[in-house]
Protein backbone atom coordinates (compact mmCIF):
# COMPACT_ATOMS: atom_id res chain seq x y z
CA UNK A 1 0.00 0.00 0.00
CA UNK A 2 1.60 3.31 -1.13
CA UNK A 3 2.26 6.21 1.22
CA UNK A 4 0.41 8.55 -1.21
CA UNK A 5 -2.71 6.36 -1.02
CA UNK A 6 -2.50 6.26 2.79
CA UNK A 7 -2.24 10.04 2.98
CA UNK A 8 -5.23 10.44 0.65
CA UNK A 9 -7.27 8.00 2.74
CA UNK A 10 -6.25 9.77 5.92
CA UNK A 11 -7.33 13.16 4.59
CA UNK A 12 -10.68 11.70 3.48
CA UNK A 13 -11.26 10.26 6.95
CA UNK A 14 -10.40 13.59 8.60
CA UNK A 15 -12.77 15.51 6.31
CA UNK A 16 -15.55 12.97 6.92
CA UNK A 17 -14.97 13.15 10.64
CA UNK A 18 -15.09 16.94 10.55
CA UNK A 19 -18.37 16.91 8.64
CA UNK A 20 -19.82 14.30 11.00
CA UNK A 21 -18.82 16.30 14.05
CA UNK A 22 -20.33 19.48 12.61
CA UNK A 23 -23.56 17.65 11.75
CA UNK A 24 -23.91 15.77 15.02
CA UNK A 25 -23.35 18.88 17.11
CA UNK A 26 -26.87 20.08 16.30
CA UNK A 27 -25.75 23.70 16.61
CA UNK A 28 -27.09 25.53 13.56
CA UNK A 29 -26.71 29.04 14.95
CA UNK A 30 -24.30 29.74 12.08
CA UNK A 31 -24.84 28.22 8.63
CA UNK A 32 -22.60 28.48 5.58
CA UNK A 33 -24.72 28.72 2.43
CA UNK A 34 -23.15 27.98 -0.94
CA UNK A 35 -24.50 29.71 -4.04
CA UNK A 36 -23.17 30.33 -7.52
CA UNK A 37 -23.46 34.10 -7.83
CA UNK A 38 -23.87 33.94 -11.62
CA UNK A 39 -27.54 33.09 -12.16
CA UNK A 40 -29.45 36.38 -12.09
CA UNK A 41 -31.98 37.20 -10.78
CA UNK A 42 -31.74 34.22 -8.42
CA UNK A 43 -28.14 34.69 -7.33
CA UNK A 44 -25.63 37.25 -8.59
CA UNK A 45 -23.02 39.79 -7.49
CA UNK A 46 -24.08 43.43 -7.40
CA UNK A 47 -21.82 46.37 -8.33
CA UNK A 48 -20.18 46.18 -4.90
CA UNK A 49 -19.49 42.46 -5.24
CA UNK A 50 -22.17 41.48 -2.72
CA UNK A 51 -24.32 38.41 -3.34
CA UNK A 52 -27.93 39.31 -4.14
CA UNK A 53 -31.01 37.71 -5.65
CA UNK A 54 -34.14 35.68 -5.05
CA UNK A 55 -32.22 32.70 -3.61
CA UNK A 56 -30.37 34.97 -1.21
CA UNK A 57 -33.51 36.80 -0.05
CA UNK A 58 -35.50 33.59 0.46
CA UNK A 59 -32.74 31.84 2.40
CA UNK A 60 -32.07 34.94 4.50
CA UNK A 61 -35.78 34.97 5.42
CA UNK A 62 -35.51 31.29 6.38
CA UNK A 63 -32.42 31.96 8.49
CA UNK A 64 -34.22 34.82 10.25
CA UNK A 65 -37.03 32.42 11.20
CA UNK A 66 -34.44 29.89 12.38
CA UNK A 67 -32.62 32.57 14.43
CA UNK A 68 -29.46 31.59 12.59
CA UNK A 69 -26.64 33.67 11.17
CA UNK A 70 -26.20 32.70 7.53
CA UNK A 71 -22.98 33.33 5.62
CA UNK A 72 -23.30 33.23 1.83
CA UNK A 73 -20.31 31.87 -0.08
CA UNK A 74 -19.90 31.94 -3.87
CA UNK A 75 -18.92 28.54 -5.30
CA UNK A 76 -18.73 27.55 -8.97
CA UNK A 77 -21.70 25.39 -9.89
CA UNK A 78 -19.71 22.35 -11.00
CA UNK A 79 -17.92 22.23 -7.64
CA UNK A 80 -20.75 23.10 -5.29
CA UNK A 81 -21.84 19.56 -4.33
CA UNK A 82 -18.24 18.52 -3.56
CA UNK A 83 -17.95 21.69 -1.44
CA UNK A 84 -21.01 20.57 0.53
CA UNK A 85 -19.69 17.05 0.97
CA UNK A 86 -16.27 18.13 2.19
CA UNK A 87 -17.67 20.56 4.74
CA UNK A 88 -16.75 23.86 3.12
CA UNK A 89 -20.44 24.79 3.17
CA UNK A 90 -23.47 23.48 5.08
CA UNK A 91 -26.18 23.95 2.45
CA UNK A 92 -26.63 24.80 -1.23
CA UNK A 93 -29.06 27.51 -2.32
CA UNK A 94 -28.38 28.08 -5.98
CA UNK A 95 -31.71 27.24 -7.64
CA UNK A 96 -30.71 23.58 -7.80
CA UNK A 97 -33.35 21.33 -9.36
CA UNK A 98 -34.50 18.43 -7.20
CA UNK A 99 -33.79 15.38 -9.35
CA UNK A 100 -33.64 11.66 -8.58
CA UNK A 101 -29.98 11.58 -9.63
CA UNK A 102 -29.02 14.33 -7.18
CA UNK A 103 -31.15 12.83 -4.40
CA UNK A 104 -28.81 9.84 -4.40
CA UNK A 105 -26.01 12.15 -3.29
CA UNK A 106 -27.66 14.91 -1.21
CA UNK A 107 -30.92 15.57 0.64
CA UNK A 108 -33.26 18.35 -0.43
CA UNK A 109 -35.72 20.54 1.39
CA UNK A 110 -39.21 21.02 -0.01
CA UNK A 111 -39.20 23.10 -3.19
CA UNK A 112 -38.96 26.87 -2.79
CA UNK A 113 -39.62 27.61 -6.45
CA UNK A 114 -40.54 25.74 -9.62
CA UNK A 115 -38.12 25.83 -12.52
CA UNK A 116 -39.81 25.71 -15.92
CA UNK A 117 -37.25 25.12 -18.66
CA UNK A 118 -37.64 27.01 -21.90
CA UNK A 119 -35.72 27.93 -25.04
CA UNK A 120 -34.81 31.57 -25.63
CA UNK A 121 -33.97 33.04 -29.03
CA UNK A 122 -32.30 36.35 -29.89
CA UNK A 123 -32.09 35.46 -33.57
CA UNK A 124 -33.96 37.52 -36.18
CA UNK A 125 -35.10 34.16 -37.56
CA UNK A 126 -38.31 33.07 -35.82
CA UNK A 127 -38.05 29.61 -34.26
CA UNK A 128 -41.33 27.94 -33.32
CA UNK A 129 -40.58 24.25 -33.80
CA UNK A 130 -38.30 23.14 -30.97
CA UNK A 131 -38.44 19.42 -31.65
CA UNK A 132 -35.08 17.60 -31.85
CA UNK A 133 -35.58 17.04 -35.59
CA UNK A 134 -36.23 20.73 -36.24
CA UNK A 135 -33.18 21.81 -34.23
CA UNK A 136 -30.71 19.52 -35.99
CA UNK A 137 -27.49 21.48 -36.46
CA UNK A 138 -28.87 24.50 -34.56
CA UNK A 139 -26.45 26.11 -32.09
CA UNK A 140 -27.89 25.85 -28.56
CA UNK A 141 -26.15 27.25 -25.51
CA UNK A 142 -26.59 26.30 -21.86
CA UNK A 143 -24.60 25.96 -18.64
CA UNK A 144 -22.21 23.07 -18.30
CA UNK A 145 -23.21 20.55 -15.64
CA UNK A 146 -26.77 21.85 -15.39
CA UNK A 147 -29.98 19.85 -15.84
CA UNK A 148 -30.41 21.65 -19.18
CA UNK A 149 -27.03 20.24 -20.24
CA UNK A 150 -28.18 16.70 -19.35
CA UNK A 151 -31.52 17.22 -21.12
CA UNK A 152 -29.87 18.41 -24.34
CA UNK A 153 -27.31 15.61 -24.26
CA UNK A 154 -30.08 13.01 -23.99
CA UNK A 155 -32.61 14.51 -26.40
CA UNK A 156 -30.86 16.84 -28.86
CA UNK A 157 -27.91 14.75 -30.00
CA UNK A 158 -27.93 16.26 -33.52
CA UNK A 159 -27.97 19.88 -32.33
CA UNK A 160 -24.80 21.94 -31.99
CA UNK A 161 -24.82 22.14 -28.18
CA UNK A 162 -22.38 24.64 -26.71
CA UNK A 163 -21.63 24.60 -23.00
CA UNK A 164 -20.73 27.60 -20.85
CA UNK A 165 -19.37 28.09 -17.35
CA UNK A 166 -22.26 30.44 -16.51
CA UNK A 167 -25.64 31.31 -17.98
CA UNK A 168 -24.47 34.92 -18.27
CA UNK A 169 -21.91 33.76 -20.83
CA UNK A 170 -24.57 31.83 -22.75
CA UNK A 171 -26.92 34.82 -22.83
CA UNK A 172 -24.09 37.07 -24.01
CA UNK A 173 -23.41 34.79 -26.98
CA UNK A 174 -27.13 34.57 -27.78
CA UNK A 175 -27.44 38.37 -27.76
CA UNK A 176 -24.37 38.63 -30.02
CA UNK A 177 -25.78 36.08 -32.46
CA UNK A 178 -23.16 33.43 -31.76
CA UNK A 179 -25.78 30.84 -30.76
CA UNK A 180 -29.33 30.49 -32.10
CA UNK A 181 -30.98 29.38 -28.85
CA UNK A 182 -30.33 29.21 -25.13
CA UNK A 183 -31.96 26.66 -22.84
CA UNK A 184 -32.49 27.75 -19.25
CA UNK A 185 -35.14 28.40 -16.65
CA UNK A 186 -38.07 30.52 -17.82
CA UNK A 187 -37.76 32.98 -14.92
CA UNK A 188 -34.04 33.52 -15.52
CA UNK A 189 -34.59 34.13 -19.23
CA UNK A 190 -37.44 36.51 -18.43
CA UNK A 191 -35.08 38.55 -16.27
CA UNK A 192 -32.51 38.66 -19.07
CA UNK A 193 -35.16 39.91 -21.51
CA UNK A 194 -35.76 42.94 -19.28
CA UNK A 195 -32.14 44.06 -19.72
CA UNK A 196 -30.83 46.10 -22.69
CA UNK A 197 -28.95 43.08 -24.10
CA UNK A 198 -32.08 40.93 -24.01
CA UNK A 199 -34.68 43.36 -25.38
CA UNK A 200 -34.63 41.75 -28.83
CA UNK A 201 -34.93 38.22 -27.42
CA UNK A 202 -38.07 36.13 -27.00
CA UNK A 203 -39.16 32.66 -25.94
CA UNK A 204 -39.08 29.94 -28.57
CA UNK A 205 -41.74 27.28 -28.23
CA UNK A 206 -43.50 26.29 -25.03
CA UNK A 207 -42.25 25.11 -21.62
CA UNK A 208 -40.44 21.78 -21.56
CA UNK A 209 -42.40 19.63 -19.07
CA UNK A 210 -39.70 17.02 -18.53
CA UNK A 211 -39.67 15.90 -14.90
CA UNK A 212 -36.88 13.36 -15.36
CA UNK A 213 -34.29 16.06 -16.01
CA UNK A 214 -35.83 19.27 -14.67
CA UNK A 215 -37.07 17.73 -11.44
CA UNK A 216 -39.93 18.63 -9.13
CA UNK A 217 -38.83 22.16 -8.32
CA UNK A 218 -35.73 23.76 -6.80
CA UNK A 219 -34.74 23.06 -3.23
CA UNK A 220 -31.98 23.70 -0.73
CA UNK A 221 -29.49 20.82 -0.70
CA UNK A 222 -27.94 19.53 2.52
CA UNK A 223 -25.77 16.55 3.41
CA UNK A 224 -27.61 13.30 4.04
CA UNK A 225 -26.12 13.35 7.54
CA UNK A 226 -27.95 16.62 8.36
CA UNK A 227 -31.68 15.82 8.47
CA UNK A 228 -32.15 18.26 11.36
CA UNK A 229 -30.96 21.16 9.21
CA UNK A 230 -33.24 20.09 6.36
CA UNK A 231 -36.21 19.96 8.74
CA UNK A 232 -35.40 23.41 10.14
CA UNK A 233 -35.38 24.87 6.63
CA UNK A 234 -38.68 23.16 5.81
CA UNK A 235 -40.38 24.48 8.94
CA UNK A 236 -39.15 28.00 8.20
CA UNK A 237 -40.30 27.73 4.58
CA UNK A 238 -43.82 26.88 5.73
CA UNK A 239 -43.75 29.98 7.94
CA UNK A 240 -42.73 32.43 5.22
CA UNK A 241 -45.31 30.96 2.83
CA UNK A 242 -48.03 31.36 5.47
CA UNK A 243 -47.23 34.89 6.62
CA UNK A 244 -46.76 36.49 3.18
CA UNK A 245 -42.99 36.96 3.33
CA UNK A 246 -42.44 34.60 0.40
CA UNK A 247 -44.98 36.43 -1.75
CA UNK A 248 -43.31 39.80 -1.05
CA UNK A 249 -39.93 38.46 -2.13
CA UNK A 250 -41.49 36.86 -5.23
CA UNK A 251 -43.08 40.20 -6.23
CA UNK A 252 -39.73 41.97 -5.88
CA UNK A 253 -38.37 39.93 -8.80
CA UNK A 254 -41.28 38.68 -10.92
CA UNK A 255 -44.79 39.79 -11.93
CA UNK A 256 -45.85 36.13 -11.72
CA UNK A 257 -45.57 33.43 -9.06
CA UNK A 258 -42.56 31.14 -9.32
CA UNK A 259 -43.74 28.87 -6.51
C-alpha positions as a printed NumPy array, in Angstrom:
array([[  0.   ,   0.   ,   0.   ],
       [  1.598,   3.306,  -1.133],
       [  2.256,   6.214,   1.219],
       [  0.414,   8.551,  -1.208],
       [ -2.706,   6.361,  -1.02 ],
       [ -2.501,   6.255,   2.791],
       [ -2.238,  10.044,   2.98 ],
       [ -5.226,  10.442,   0.65 ],
       [ -7.27 ,   8.002,   2.738],
       [ -6.251,   9.772,   5.921],
       [ -7.332,  13.16 ,   4.589],
       [-10.682,  11.704,   3.482],
       [-11.262,  10.263,   6.954],
       [-10.404,  13.59 ,   8.599],
       [-12.774,  15.506,   6.313],
       [-15.551,  12.967,   6.919],
       [-14.974,  13.155,  10.642],
       [-15.086,  16.936,  10.551],
       [-18.371,  16.906,   8.642],
       [-19.821,  14.297,  11.003],
       [-18.824,  16.301,  14.055],
       [-20.333,  19.484,  12.61 ],
       [-23.556,  17.649,  11.749],
       [-23.909,  15.774,  15.024],
       [-23.347,  18.877,  17.114],
       [-26.866,  20.081,  16.298],
       [-25.751,  23.701,  16.606],
       [-27.094,  25.526,  13.563],
       [-26.712,  29.039,  14.951],
       [-24.304,  29.738,  12.08 ],
       [-24.839,  28.215,   8.634],
       [-22.601,  28.484,   5.577],
       [-24.725,  28.721,   2.431],
       [-23.151,  27.98 ,  -0.943],
       [-24.504,  29.709,  -4.037],
       [-23.168,  30.329,  -7.521],
       [-23.46 ,  34.097,  -7.831],
       [-23.868,  33.942, -11.615],
       [-27.539,  33.094, -12.156],
       [-29.455,  36.378, -12.088],
       [-31.978,  37.204, -10.777],
       [-31.739,  34.221,  -8.423],
       [-28.144,  34.69 ,  -7.334],
       [-25.628,  37.248,  -8.591],
       [-23.024,  39.786,  -7.493],
       [-24.08 ,  43.431,  -7.398],
       [-21.822,  46.372,  -8.334],
       [-20.18 ,  46.184,  -4.905],
       [-19.492,  42.462,  -5.24 ],
       [-22.165,  41.483,  -2.719],
       [-24.323,  38.413,  -3.34 ],
       [-27.926,  39.31 ,  -4.135],
       [-31.012,  37.706,  -5.654],
       [-34.143,  35.683,  -5.046],
       [-32.215,  32.702,  -3.611],
       [-30.372,  34.974,  -1.207],
       [-33.513,  36.795,  -0.047],
       [-35.497,  33.586,   0.465],
       [-32.735,  31.842,   2.396],
       [-32.071,  34.935,   4.497],
       [-35.777,  34.972,   5.419],
       [-35.508,  31.287,   6.384],
       [-32.419,  31.965,   8.488],
       [-34.217,  34.821,  10.254],
       [-37.027,  32.423,  11.2  ],
       [-34.442,  29.891,  12.381],
       [-32.623,  32.571,  14.426],
       [-29.464,  31.59 ,  12.59 ],
       [-26.644,  33.666,  11.166],
       [-26.198,  32.698,   7.529],
       [-22.981,  33.334,   5.624],
       [-23.3  ,  33.23 ,   1.83 ],
       [-20.314,  31.869,  -0.078],
       [-19.905,  31.937,  -3.869],
       [-18.916,  28.539,  -5.295],
       [-18.729,  27.55 ,  -8.969],
       [-21.705,  25.39 ,  -9.892],
       [-19.714,  22.35 , -11.002],
       [-17.924,  22.234,  -7.637],
       [-20.753,  23.103,  -5.289],
       [-21.843,  19.558,  -4.329],
       [-18.238,  18.523,  -3.56 ],
       [-17.951,  21.694,  -1.435],
       [-21.012,  20.566,   0.529],
       [-19.694,  17.054,   0.967],
       [-16.266,  18.126,   2.185],
       [-17.666,  20.562,   4.74 ],
       [-16.754,  23.865,   3.12 ],
       [-20.445,  24.791,   3.17 ],
       [-23.475,  23.475,   5.076],
       [-26.184,  23.949,   2.448],
       [-26.63 ,  24.8  ,  -1.234],
       [-29.059,  27.508,  -2.319],
       [-28.379,  28.077,  -5.976],
       [-31.714,  27.239,  -7.636],
       [-30.708,  23.58 ,  -7.802],
       [-33.352,  21.33 ,  -9.361],
       [-34.503,  18.429,  -7.196],
       [-33.79 ,  15.379,  -9.345],
       [-33.635,  11.661,  -8.584],
       [-29.98 ,  11.582,  -9.631],
       [-29.022,  14.33 ,  -7.183],
       [-31.153,  12.828,  -4.4  ],
       [-28.813,   9.838,  -4.405],
       [-26.007,  12.148,  -3.29 ],
       [-27.662,  14.907,  -1.21 ],
       [-30.925,  15.567,   0.636],
       [-33.258,  18.352,  -0.429],
       [-35.72 ,  20.539,   1.387],
       [-39.212,  21.015,  -0.007],
       [-39.196,  23.101,  -3.187],
       [-38.959,  26.866,  -2.785],
       [-39.619,  27.611,  -6.447],
       [-40.543,  25.742,  -9.615],
       [-38.116,  25.832, -12.518],
       [-39.812,  25.706, -15.924],
       [-37.248,  25.117, -18.66 ],
       [-37.643,  27.014, -21.905],
       [-35.722,  27.927, -25.042],
       [-34.806,  31.571, -25.626],
       [-33.973,  33.04 , -29.028],
       [-32.302,  36.346, -29.886],
       [-32.095,  35.461, -33.571],
       [-33.964,  37.517, -36.18 ],
       [-35.099,  34.159, -37.556],
       [-38.308,  33.072, -35.821],
       [-38.051,  29.607, -34.265],
       [-41.327,  27.944, -33.32 ],
       [-40.583,  24.249, -33.8  ],
       [-38.299,  23.14 , -30.971],
       [-38.435,  19.416, -31.655],
       [-35.081,  17.596, -31.854],
       [-35.575,  17.041, -35.589],
       [-36.226,  20.735, -36.245],
       [-33.183,  21.815, -34.229],
       [-30.711,  19.518, -35.987],
       [-27.493,  21.483, -36.459],
       [-28.874,  24.495, -34.563],
       [-26.453,  26.107, -32.091],
       [-27.888,  25.846, -28.556],
       [-26.15 ,  27.246, -25.508],
       [-26.586,  26.302, -21.858],
       [-24.603,  25.958, -18.636],
       [-22.205,  23.067, -18.305],
       [-23.214,  20.55 , -15.639],
       [-26.773,  21.85 , -15.386],
       [-29.978,  19.846, -15.841],
       [-30.413,  21.647, -19.179],
       [-27.029,  20.24 , -20.237],
       [-28.182,  16.696, -19.351],
       [-31.518,  17.217, -21.12 ],
       [-29.869,  18.407, -24.342],
       [-27.313,  15.613, -24.263],
       [-30.075,  13.012, -23.994],
       [-32.612,  14.511, -26.398],
       [-30.861,  16.843, -28.858],
       [-27.914,  14.754, -30.005],
       [-27.927,  16.262, -33.524],
       [-27.968,  19.877, -32.329],
       [-24.798,  21.942, -31.988],
       [-24.824,  22.142, -28.183],
       [-22.377,  24.643, -26.714],
       [-21.633,  24.598, -22.997],
       [-20.726,  27.601, -20.851],
       [-19.373,  28.093, -17.35 ],
       [-22.261,  30.444, -16.512],
       [-25.642,  31.312, -17.983],
       [-24.472,  34.923, -18.265],
       [-21.908,  33.761, -20.832],
       [-24.569,  31.826, -22.752],
       [-26.922,  34.824, -22.83 ],
       [-24.092,  37.065, -24.008],
       [-23.414,  34.787, -26.98 ],
       [-27.133,  34.57 , -27.779],
       [-27.436,  38.367, -27.763],
       [-24.374,  38.632, -30.017],
       [-25.778,  36.076, -32.457],
       [-23.159,  33.428, -31.763],
       [-25.782,  30.842, -30.763],
       [-29.331,  30.488, -32.096],
       [-30.979,  29.377, -28.852],
       [-30.329,  29.212, -25.134],
       [-31.962,  26.661, -22.837],
       [-32.49 ,  27.746, -19.249],
       [-35.14 ,  28.4  , -16.647],
       [-38.073,  30.52 , -17.821],
       [-37.765,  32.978, -14.92 ],
       [-34.038,  33.524, -15.523],
       [-34.592,  34.133, -19.235],
       [-37.443,  36.507, -18.427],
       [-35.076,  38.547, -16.268],
       [-32.505,  38.664, -19.074],
       [-35.163,  39.912, -21.513],
       [-35.764,  42.944, -19.278],
       [-32.141,  44.058, -19.719],
       [-30.833,  46.096, -22.692],
       [-28.945,  43.078, -24.099],
       [-32.08 ,  40.926, -24.009],
       [-34.683,  43.362, -25.381],
       [-34.627,  41.752, -28.834],
       [-34.926,  38.219, -27.42 ],
       [-38.073,  36.126, -27.004],
       [-39.158,  32.664, -25.937],
       [-39.082,  29.942, -28.57 ],
       [-41.745,  27.282, -28.235],
       [-43.501,  26.285, -25.027],
       [-42.249,  25.114, -21.624],
       [-40.442,  21.783, -21.556],
       [-42.399,  19.629, -19.067],
       [-39.7  ,  17.018, -18.529],
       [-39.672,  15.897, -14.899],
       [-36.883,  13.356, -15.365],
       [-34.294,  16.061, -16.014],
       [-35.825,  19.266, -14.667],
       [-37.065,  17.733, -11.439],
       [-39.926,  18.629,  -9.129],
       [-38.833,  22.162,  -8.324],
       [-35.731,  23.76 ,  -6.804],
       [-34.741,  23.064,  -3.227],
       [-31.975,  23.702,  -0.73 ],
       [-29.49 ,  20.818,  -0.702],
       [-27.936,  19.526,   2.525],
       [-25.774,  16.555,   3.406],
       [-27.61 ,  13.303,   4.042],
       [-26.117,  13.353,   7.537],
       [-27.949,  16.617,   8.362],
       [-31.684,  15.816,   8.466],
       [-32.15 ,  18.256,  11.36 ],
       [-30.956,  21.163,   9.211],
       [-33.242,  20.088,   6.363],
       [-36.21 ,  19.957,   8.741],
       [-35.399,  23.411,  10.139],
       [-35.38 ,  24.875,   6.632],
       [-38.679,  23.158,   5.81 ],
       [-40.378,  24.476,   8.944],
       [-39.148,  28.005,   8.203],
       [-40.301,  27.727,   4.583],
       [-43.823,  26.875,   5.728],
       [-43.753,  29.977,   7.943],
       [-42.734,  32.431,   5.218],
       [-45.309,  30.959,   2.83 ],
       [-48.026,  31.357,   5.467],
       [-47.226,  34.894,   6.619],
       [-46.765,  36.488,   3.181],
       [-42.992,  36.958,   3.33 ],
       [-42.445,  34.596,   0.402],
       [-44.975,  36.43 ,  -1.753],
       [-43.314,  39.799,  -1.052],
       [-39.934,  38.456,  -2.132],
       [-41.487,  36.856,  -5.231],
       [-43.084,  40.199,  -6.232],
       [-39.726,  41.971,  -5.879],
       [-38.366,  39.925,  -8.801],
       [-41.281,  38.678, -10.921],
       [-44.793,  39.787, -11.932],
       [-45.846,  36.127, -11.718],
       [-45.567,  33.425,  -9.063],
       [-42.556,  31.139,  -9.32 ],
       [-43.738,  28.874,  -6.507]])
